[in-house]
């Protein structure tokens, strides 16, 4: 009887999980469906059966250069992630293995910066970028994306590092390991799942960032988020073309997330079970 109840609960939980997953994925699915419609068909209303035309994709490719914003998105997301790790790994190491009385306060302060509306600092950030020549440059956007995601990276790495026994690092020091050698050759290999999941999450966050990428760029460093926004014109919203542009923009990150989901889950649950 207990086994039957357990099987029943598992079936209910599985069905509930599939329903939640479908609800979450449905906006993406409908975007793909809309991209396969003609423009008159797209504005008629809700319809799950498209005409399966690639007209919008052809128009998007001819009106805009997809490859340039795609490469900008790759450079910005990967570059900001590597730069964030370069800063966050030593910071998380010091907070996890050499904490002070202010460590928790610093962590909470870093997290609190994510609660501030981005629009509150838009004007000063824009003026700084304008005066330093960083507007519409890959370097400027890379720095910006690094700064806005750095608190999350530090927090995640700090959580992972705390699960690593400090005795192992002490043994490495007794064997003559330097601080750099301790981090690179001892700490990093043990925290590979956590570092990998942090990298994946930060790449996704940087790839999807729209507020700053749209306002701090025009053409040269414009990523795929600006590519999507370019199909919203004063003449109105062209739903089929907008959906096609959105599909092209989210396809790379969806594919990456699909193939790396096991690594991402493994990293996010790193240290959860002892």
Secondary structure as UniProt FT lines:
FT   HELIX           2..35
FT   HELIX           39..42
FT   HELIX           55..63
FT   HELIX           66..97
FT   TURN            101..102
FT   HELIX           103..112
FT   HELIX           113..115
FT   HELIX           118..121
FT   HELIX           122..132
FT   TURN            135..136
FT   HELIX           138..162
FT   HELIX           166..174
FT   TURN            175..176
FT   HELIX           179..181
FT   HELIX           182..187
FT   HELIX           188..190
FT   HELIX           192..208
FT   HELIX           211..215
FT   TURN            220..221
FT   HELIX           224..229
FT   TURN            230..231
FT   STRAND          232..233
FT   TURN            234..235
FT   STRAND          236..237
FT   HELIX           239..259
FT   HELIX           261..268
FT   TURN            269..272
//
